[in-house]
Amino acid sequence: MLKKSSAPLAIIIVLAVLGISQSAFIVKQTEKAIVLQLGKPKAGPLGPGLHFKMPFFQNVIFFDSRLLEYDARPAEVLTKDKKNMVVDNFSRWRIKDPLQFYRTVRTVPRAQARLDDIIYAEMRVAIGRYSLNELVASDRATIMEEVTKKSNTLVDPYGIEVQDVRIKRTDLPPENARAIYGRMRAERERMAKQYRSEGREAASRITAQADKERAILLAEANRKAEILRGEGDGQATKIYGDAYGNAPKFYEFKKSMEAYELGFKKDTSIIMSQDSRFLKYMK
């Protein structure tokens, strides 16, 4: 009898535990939740804590309440001065109203696809009002603030809040980049040829000037050398003359000795008469 009465009690306890486990749920601090009944929102959004729902008939979906980040694919835009640019941007957003979010886009991937369309459209419109130089150098922060405000207004019906839109990188399309690099290379080659030509011209001028100065220096040196040589010859002649005047016999003897030294060398044959004046000092 005891066993028969305890079986229904066990069944009741199991059903009670199963019912409690199916009806109670916990929402984390970083989440919000919505209770659905047959696919339609029944309660919510629910904040962090312990909550209950009808078991089996109702289910719960959770949404991240933290700041989310979406990194968009690089896309091409046109600036005010008709320059094509490839813009790589990202955005920070959060689910502001989970109930509205579920009714409109339901999932995060679909929300990101909607964000991509809206932000790209606003980015294209905003950048179209600025030049390439303003986009790259001076007005990027202004453009991003403008895009953030416009995008936030447009995504509000989806229960989404866009807090920030930023450009990570701006670049030229591949075909434009190749053309620009080609023009830059041609310009640098032209400048290099010009510099080389100017260098050769300057080198020619310097070489010509150096040759001119060298010729002038050599001519001046030769002139001075001729003057000094003439002065030296004059002094030598004067000395010889003075020496001849003071001691003519000794001068004659010395000159004869020099003539003998030059004339009577080894293996030299000279035929002269005995009364030759040249042999005066050989006697």
Buried (B, 14 or more C-beta within 10 A) or exposed (E): EEEEEEEEEEEEEEEEEEEEEBBEBEBEEEBBBBBBEEEEBBBBBBEBEEBEBEBEEBBBBBBBBEEBEBEBEEBEBEBEEEBEBBBBBBBBBBBBBBBBBBBBBEEBEEBBEBBBEBBBBBBBEBBEEBBBEBBBEEBBEEBBEBBBEBBBEBBBEBBBBBEBBBBEEBEBEEEBEEEEEEEEEEEEEEEEEEEEEEEEEEEEEEEEEEEEEEEEEEEEEEEEEEEEEEEEEEEEEEEEEEEBEEEEEEBEEEEBEEEBEEEEEEEEEEEEEEEEEEBEEEE
